[in-house]
Amino acid sequence: MKNWLEELRKLRGIRQEELAAALEVSRQTIGSLENGRYNPSIILAFKIARFFAMRIEEIFIYEEGQIDEK
């Protein structure tokens, strides 16, 4: 899943550590989200959207055919 997290964070002058603290996750989690190595839980996605005062779908871009089969 693609996202605008890194762009939004940098645009607002927020460090990964600051965002991680606000969301109560590790800096590594933020890095993994930004690099697309990790998809957030629905709860974390809501927290991120609330932090940036945006809708989830404005931050995270779902691409058809991207469903993980586990």
C-alpha positions in Angstrom: 0.0 0.0 0.0 1.4 3.4 -1.0 1.1 6.4 1.3 2.0 10.0 1.7 3.2 9.7 5.2 6.8 10.7 4.6 5.8 13.7 2.5 3.2 14.9 5.0 5.7 14.5 7.9 8.5 16.4 6.1 6.1 19.1 4.9 5.1 19.8 8.5 8.7 19.7 9.8 8.1 16.6 12.0 10.9 14.1 12.7 10.1 10.4 12.7 10.8 10.3 16.4 8.2 13.0 17.1 5.6 11.3 15.0 6.3 7.9 16.6 6.0 9.4 20.1 2.7 11.1 19.2 1.3 7.8 17.8 2.8 5.6 20.5 4.8 3.5 18.1 8.5 3.0 17.5 10.5 5.2 15.1 11.2 1.9 13.2 7.5 1.5 12.6 7.3 5.0 11.1 10.2 4.2 8.8 8.7 0.9 7.8 5.3 2.6 7.0 7.0 5.3 5.0 9.0 2.7 3.0 6.0 0.6 2.3 7.4 -2.4 4.2 4.5 -2.4 6.7 0.8 -1.7 6.3 -0.8 -0.1 9.4 -3.5 -1.6 11.4 -6.9 0.1 11.1 -6.4 1.6 14.5 -3.0 3.0 13.6 -4.3 4.3 10.3 -7.0 6.2 12.2 -4.4 7.6 14.6 -2.3 8.8 11.7 -5.2 10.4 10.0 -6.3 12.1 13.2 -2.8 13.4 13.8 -2.7 15.0 10.3 -6.4 16.1 10.4 -7.0 14.2 7.2 -9.0 11.2 6.1 -7.3 7.8 5.9 -7.9 7.6 2.1 -6.0 10.9 1.7 -2.9 9.4 3.3 -3.0 5.7 2.2 -3.5 4.7 -1.4 -4.9 1.2 -2.0 -4.1 -0.2 -5.3 -6.4 -2.9 -6.8 -4.9 -6.4 -6.7 -2.8 -5.6 -3.7 -4.5 -7.9 -1.1 -2.0 -9.9 0.9 -2.9 -13.5 1.0 -1.6 -15.0 4.3 
